[in-house]
Amino acid sequence: MILLSSILLDLGILIQIYAENKNFFKEPKGGNYHGNISVIIPIRGIDANFEENIKSLLNQDIRPLEIIYVVDPDDPYRETIENILKKYNVKIVHTFYNCNTCSGKIRAQISGLLRSNGDIIVFGDSDTCYPKYWLRELTLPLSKYMATTTFSFASPARLTFKNLVRAGFWTLGIESQAIGGTFLWGGSMAFRRNFFNDHVIKSLSKEWCDDCTLTRIVKERKGKIGFIGNAIPLNIYDEHNLFKWAQRQVLTVKIYSYRGARAFIPFGLYMIILLISLILIKNFLLLLPFLLWIIKNLLRGRRLGRKAILPSLLSIIGIYFAWIVLILSWRKKEIIWRDKIYTVENK
């Protein structure tokens, strides 16, 4: 029975690999939308390799009108952050937008939006290094989609246990895109400026999760999300509190995609049974699903070269870690994000 189920899993992964490479991991989606681009980066604290983040945005092969870093005035590292930013040709905005229930990130995003001048609004993260073609391939397809996005591969600043586990865990984000764009990722989102009417800003000002809220609004408007699988950036990090970080990730999935989180529980349990069977039976056929899973991620990240190897190899560990975190966090109602506590509930 377990051998038969592993063969079926093999076929499923092979079909997934074929569909992904046919649809959006092999060639850019194309498009012809042009306009002045404003890139908005909220920042709190100093991320690992922060200056590499700045340089990667300045090195884009399509020049943005402005690169806006939104700094929290209450950030204890504010002076240091601003001293770094002043060395580069970027615009500094202090968070000024007030909302009682929204997250610090959303306050920063809206503040940057209201101080921006571009026809195209792109949101990014301060802990991410973007390939030079990222902005071009993300914005041109706006002629075909209401919003575009991609998802990053993990790139640990140091080879520590926590960093390695996080690298494998992070590969699961692309799984949720399901052969096409199903959600926006906050580290790489592009919109036409007219998307942000008063209703959108008001909706954001009541939420703690930016990309979840924007995804919901796009779907309410019957719009399409374009997943740009050929413009994957690198998320650079040095994780010190792995469980709390992972807990926020899985609770976000549970809150905004309850069915997906619930479906992951039996899948994770099956993968545990498969691993135990492999150890006990020692049959090569039971090893094949794990190898195909790794190959699938290597193909996704092939444009990143050797940077894709480590996350792909660790993607198996990520499955088990994510399952454990989800089980332990299922009933939790609070998350910690950038040293702030938010109460959460299912949507």
SEBA-614353 format. One record per residue (C-alpha): residue number from 1; residue in three letters; x, y, z. Coordinates in steps of 0.25 Angstrom, whole numbers, plus 2048, in hexadecimal, padded with zeros to 3 digits. Each point is the difference from the previous one (the first is absolute). Layout:
N
(NUM ALA (X Y Z))
...
***
This chain:
347
(1 MET (800 800 800))
(2 ILE (80B 80A 804))
(3 LEU (808 7FC 7F3))
(4 LEU (7F4 803 7F7))
(5 SER (7FD 80D 807))
(6 SER (80E 805 7FE))
(7 ILE (800 7FC 7F1))
(8 LEU (7F3 809 800))
(9 LEU (807 80B 807))
(10 ASP (80C 7FF 7F6))
(11 LEU (7F6 801 7F4))
(12 GLY (7FA 80C 807))
(13 ILE (80D 807 802))
(14 LEU (804 7FD 7F1))
(15 ILE (7F3 806 7FB))
(16 GLN (803 80D 809))
(17 ILE (80E 801 7FB))
(18 TYR (7FB 7FF 7F1))
(19 ALA (7F5 80A 803))
(20 GLU (808 80A 807))
(21 ASN (80B 800 7F6))
(22 LYS (7F6 801 7F4))
(23 ASN (7F8 80C 807))
(24 PHE (809 809 808))
(25 PHE (80D 7FB 805))
(26 LYS (807 7FF 7F2))
(27 GLU (7FD 80D 7F8))
(28 PRO (7FC 80E 805))
(29 LYS (7F1 803 7FE))
(30 GLY (802 80C 7F8))
(31 GLY (7F7 80C 7FF))
(32 ASN (802 80E 7FB))
(33 TYR (7FC 809 80C))
(34 HIS (809 80C 802))
(35 GLY (800 80C 809))
(36 ASN (808 807 80B))
(37 ILE (802 7F6 80B))
(38 SER (801 803 80F))
(39 VAL (806 7F5 809))
(40 ILE (7FC 801 80E))
(41 ILE (808 7F9 80B))
(42 PRO (7FB 800 80F))
(43 ILE (80C 7FE 809))
(44 ARG (801 7FE 80F))
(45 GLY (80D 7FB 806))
(46 ILE (80C 7FD 7F8))
(47 ASP (7FF 7F3 7F8))
(48 ALA (80C 7F7 7FC))
(49 ASN (807 806 7F4))
(50 PHE (7F7 80C 800))
(51 GLU (809 808 7F6))
(52 GLU (7FF 7F4 7F6))
(53 ASN (7F1 803 800))
(54 ILE (802 80E 7FD))
(55 LYS (80B 7FD 7F5))
(56 SER (7F7 7F6 7F9))
(57 LEU (7F5 80A 7FF))
(58 LEU (809 80A 7FA))
(59 ASN (806 7F6 7F6))
(60 GLN (7F2 7FD 7F9))
(61 ASP (801 7FF 7F1))
(62 ILE (7F3 809 800))
(63 ARG (802 80D 808))
(64 PRO (7F5 803 80A))
(65 LEU (7FC 80E 801))
(66 GLU (802 7FF 80F))
(67 ILE (805 7F6 80B))
(68 ILE (7F9 804 80D))
(69 TYR (804 7FA 80D))
(70 VAL (7F6 803 80B))
(71 VAL (807 801 80E))
(72 ASP (7F8 7FE 80D))
(73 PRO (803 80D 809))
(74 ASP (800 7F7 80C))
(75 ASP (80A 7F6 7FB))
(76 PRO (80C 800 80A))
(77 TYR (809 7FE 7F4))
(78 ARG (7FA 80B 7F8))
(79 GLU (80C 809 800))
(80 THR (809 7F5 7FB))
(81 ILE (7F6 7FC 7F5))
(82 GLU (7FF 80E 7FB))
(83 ASN (80F 802 800))
(84 ILE (801 7F3 7F7))
(85 LEU (7F5 805 7F7))
(86 LYS (806 80E 7FE))
(87 LYS (80C 7FA 7F9))
(88 TYR (7F7 7FC 7F5))
(89 ASN (7F6 806 7F6))
(90 VAL (7F3 7FC 807))
(91 LYS (7F5 808 806))
(92 ILE (7FE 7FF 80F))
(93 VAL (7F2 801 806))
(94 HIS (7FC 7FF 80F))
(95 THR (7F4 7F9 803))
(96 PHE (7F4 80A 802))
(97 TYR (7F3 7F8 7FD))
(98 ASN (7F8 7FD 80C))
(99 CYS (7F7 7F4 802))
(100 ASN (7FD 7F9 80D))
(101 THR (7FF 7F2 7FC))
(102 CYS (809 7FF 7F4))
(103 SER (80E 7FA 801))
(104 GLY (80D 809 800))
(105 LYS (803 7FB 7F2))
(106 ILE (7F3 804 7FA))
(107 ARG (801 80E 807))
(108 ALA (80E 801 7F9))
(109 GLN (7FA 7FB 7F2))
(110 ILE (7F5 80A 800))
(111 SER (809 80B 805))
(112 GLY (809 7FD 7F4))
(113 LEU (7F5 7FF 7F6))
(114 LEU (7FA 80E 804))
(115 ARG (80E 806 7FE))
(116 SER (803 7F8 7F3))
(117 ASN (7FE 806 7F2))
(118 GLY (801 7F4 7F7))
(119 ASP (7F5 7FA 7F6))
(120 ILE (804 7F2 805))
(121 ILE (801 7FD 80F))
(122 VAL (80A 7F4 804))
(123 PHE (801 7FC 80E))
(124 GLY (80D 7F8 805))
(125 ASP (807 7FC 80C))
(126 SER (80D 805 807))
(127 ASP (805 7F2 802))
(128 THR (800 7FC 7F1))
(129 CYS (80A 801 7F5))
(130 TYR (7FA 802 7F3))
(131 PRO (805 7FB 7F2))
(132 LYS (803 80B 7F6))
(133 TYR (7F4 7FB 7F7))
(134 TRP (7F6 7FF 80C))
(135 LEU (7F9 80E 7FE))
(136 ARG (7FF 7FF 7F1))
(137 GLU (7FA 7F2 800))
(138 LEU (7F7 803 80C))
(139 THR (7FA 80D 7FA))
(140 LEU (7FF 7FD 7F1))
(141 PRO (7F5 7F6 802))
(142 LEU (7F7 80A 807))
(143 SER (7F9 801 7F2))
(144 LYS (7FB 7F2 802))
(145 TYR (7FE 800 80F))
(146 MET (7FA 808 80B))
(147 ALA (80C 7FD 809))
(148 THR (80D 7F8 7FE))
(149 THR (809 7F9 80A))
(150 THR (80A 7F6 802))
(151 PHE (806 7F9 80C))
(152 SER (80F 7FF 805))
(153 PHE (80A 7F5 803))
(154 ALA (806 801 80D))
(155 SER (80F 804 801))
(156 PRO (805 7FF 80F))
(157 ALA (80B 809 804))
(158 ARG (807 7F6 808))
(159 LEU (7FF 7F0 800))
(160 THR (7F9 7FE 80E))
(161 PHE (7F6 7F6 803))
(162 LYS (7F5 80A 801))
(163 ASN (803 806 7F3))
(164 LEU (801 7F3 7F9))
(165 VAL (7F2 7FB 805))
(166 ARG (7FA 80E 7FC))
(167 ALA (806 7FE 7F2))
(168 GLY (7F9 7F3 7FE))
(169 PHE (7F3 805 806))
(170 TRP (800 80C 7F7))
(171 THR (7FF 7F8 7F3))
(172 LEU (7F2 7FC 804))
(173 GLY (7FB 80E 7FC))
(174 ILE (801 7FD 7F2))
(175 GLU (7F8 7F3 802))
(176 SER (7F4 809 803))
(177 GLN (800 807 7F3))
(178 ALA (7FA 7F3 7F9))
(179 ILE (805 801 7F2))
(180 GLY (7FC 80F 7FF))
(181 GLY (7FE 80C 809))
(182 THR (7F7 7FE 80B))
(183 PHE (805 80A 80B))
(184 LEU (809 80C 800))
(185 TRP (80D 7FF 808))
(186 GLY (804 80D 807))
(187 GLY (80E 800 7FC))
(188 SER (7FD 802 7F2))
(189 MET (7F3 806 7FB))
(190 ALA (7FD 809 7F5))
(191 PHE (7F3 808 7FD))
(192 ARG (7FB 80B 7F7))
(193 ARG (7FF 80D 808))
(194 ASN (7F1 801 7FE))
(195 PHE (7FE 7F3 807))
(196 PHE (802 807 80E))
(197 ASN (7F3 808 801))
(198 ASP (7FA 804 80E))
(199 HIS (7F9 7F3 802))
(200 VAL (80E 7F8 7FF))
(201 ILE (807 80A 809))
(202 LYS (7F4 7FF 80A))
(203 SER (800 7F1 7FF))
(204 LEU (80F 7FF 802))
(205 SER (7FF 809 80C))
(206 LYS (7F8 7F6 808))
(207 GLU (809 7F4 7FE))
(208 TRP (80E 7FB 804))
(209 CYS (803 7F7 7F4))
(210 ASP (803 809 7F3))
(211 ASP (801 7F5 7F6))
(212 CYS (7F4 7F8 805))
(213 THR (7F7 80C 800))
(214 LEU (805 805 7F2))
(215 THR (7FE 7F1 7FB))
(216 ARG (7F2 800 805))
(217 ILE (7FD 80E 7F9))
(218 VAL (805 7FB 7F3))
(219 LYS (7F7 7F4 800))
(220 GLU (7F4 808 805))
(221 ARG (802 808 7F3))
(222 LYS (801 7F4 7F8))
(223 GLY (80E 803 7FC))
(224 LYS (80B 7F7 7FC))
(225 ILE (80D 7FF 808))
(226 GLY (80C 7FD 7F7))
(227 PHE (80B 7F7 806))
(228 ILE (80E 804 7FA))
(229 GLY (807 7F3 803))
(230 ASN (80C 805 7F8))
(231 ALA (803 80C 809))
(232 ILE (803 7F9 80D))
(233 PRO (808 809 80A))
(234 LEU (809 7FB 80C))
(235 ASN (7FB 802 80E))
(236 ILE (80C 803 808))
(237 TYR (7FF 7FD 80F))
(238 ASP (806 7FC 80D))
(239 GLU (7F6 7F9 808))
(240 HIS (800 801 810))
(241 ASN (7F2 7FC 803))
(242 LEU (7FC 7F5 7F6))
(243 PHE (7F4 7FB 807))
(244 LYS (7F9 80E 802))
(245 TRP (803 803 7F2))
(246 ALA (7FB 7F3 7FA))
(247 GLN (7F4 801 809))
(248 ARG (7FC 80E 7F9))
(249 GLN (802 7FA 7F3))
(250 VAL (7F7 7F3 802))
(251 LEU (7F5 809 808))
(252 THR (7FF 809 7F4))
(253 VAL (7FD 7F4 7F7))
(254 LYS (7F6 7FB 80A))
(255 ILE (7F9 80D 801))
(256 TYR (7FF 804 7F2))
(257 SER (800 7F2 7F9))
(258 TYR (7FA 7F7 80B))
(259 ARG (7FD 7F5 7F6))
(260 GLY (80F 800 7FB))
(261 ALA (805 7FF 80F))
(262 ARG (7F6 7F5 803))
(263 ALA (804 7F8 7F3))
(264 PHE (80F 801 805))
(265 ILE (7FD 7F8 80C))
(266 PRO (7FD 7F2 7FA))
(267 PHE (80B 803 7F5))
(268 GLY (80A 802 80B))
(269 LEU (7FC 7F4 808))
(270 TYR (801 7F8 7F3))
(271 MET (80E 805 7FE))
(272 ILE (804 7FB 80E))
(273 ILE (7FA 7F2 7FD))
(274 LEU (808 800 7F3))
(275 LEU (80D 804 807))
(276 ILE (7FE 7F5 80A))
(277 SER (7FC 7F6 7F6))
(278 LEU (80D 804 7F8))
(279 ILE (809 7FD 80C))
(280 LEU (7F9 7F3 804))
(281 ILE (7FE 7FA 7F2))
(282 LYS (80C 806 7F9))
(283 ASN (7FA 800 7F2))
(284 PHE (805 80A 7F6))
(285 LEU (7F2 803 7FB))
(286 LEU (7FD 806 80D))
(287 LEU (80C 80A 7FE))
(288 LEU (7FB 804 7F3))
(289 PRO (7F6 80A 804))
(290 PHE (80A 807 809))
(291 LEU (80A 801 7F4))
(292 LEU (7F5 806 7F7))
(293 TRP (7FC 80A 80A))
(294 ILE (80E 805 801))
(295 ILE (802 800 7F0))
(296 LYS (7F3 808 7FF))
(297 ASN (806 80B 809))
(298 LEU (80D 800 7F9))
(299 LEU (7F8 802 7F3))
(300 ARG (7F9 80C 806))
(301 GLY (80C 807 804))
(302 ARG (809 7FC 7F4))
(303 ARG (802 80F 7FC))
(304 LEU (806 802 80E))
(305 GLY (80B 7F6 7FD))
(306 ARG (806 7FA 80C))
(307 LYS (7F8 809 80A))
(308 ALA (7F5 7F6 7FD))
(309 ILE (807 7F4 805))
(310 LEU (800 801 80F))
(311 PRO (7F1 804 801))
(312 SER (7FC 7F5 7F6))
(313 LEU (808 7F5 808))
(314 LEU (7FA 805 80D))
(315 SER (7F2 801 7FB))
(316 ILE (7FC 7F2 805))
(317 ILE (804 804 80E))
(318 GLY (7F7 80C 7FE))
(319 ILE (7F4 7F8 7FE))
(320 TYR (802 7F9 80E))
(321 PHE (803 80D 807))
(322 ALA (7F4 807 7FA))
(323 TRP (7F7 7F5 804))
(324 ILE (805 800 80E))
(325 VAL (7FE 80F 801))
(326 LEU (7F2 7FF 7FB))
(327 ILE (7FC 7F6 809))
(328 LEU (806 807 80C))
(329 SER (7FA 80D 7FC))
(330 TRP (7F2 7FC 7FB))
(331 ARG (7F9 807 80C))
(332 LYS (809 80C 802))
(333 LYS (7F9 80E 7FE))
(334 GLU (80C 809 801))
(335 ILE (80D 802 7F8))
(336 ILE (80C 808 802))
(337 TRP (806 808 7F4))
(338 ARG (80B 809 801))
(339 ASP (7FF 800 80F))
(340 LYS (7F1 804 800))
(341 ILE (7F4 7F7 804))
(342 TYR (7F4 7FF 7F7))
(343 THR (7F3 7F8 803))
(344 VAL (7FC 7F8 7F4))
(345 GLU (7F3 7F8 7FC))
(346 ASN (7FC 7F8 7F4))
(347 LYS (7FA 808 7F4))
***
